[in-house]
């Protein structure tokens, strides 16, 4: 399965990774590569919990678009 992930720079300099298809599935790392590794593990753990609880595995219906605004 593939899930989209957002990366943002935290105030502490860490890279924050969030999977919007799985509510609350957030991780971080010192680098983007570390954050990617950590969010992959977090997603896998979340999906394991869904399976254990016999809940439907969330599908990723996330659509990403860039919006230009003037300030």
Secondary structure as GFF3:
##gff-version 3
##sequence-region A 1 71
A	DSSP	beta_strand	6	9	.	.	.	ID=ss1
A	DSSP	beta_strand	15	18	.	.	.	ID=ss2
A	DSSP	beta_strand	26	29	.	.	.	ID=ss3
A	DSSP	alpha_helix	32	52	.	.	.	ID=ss4
###
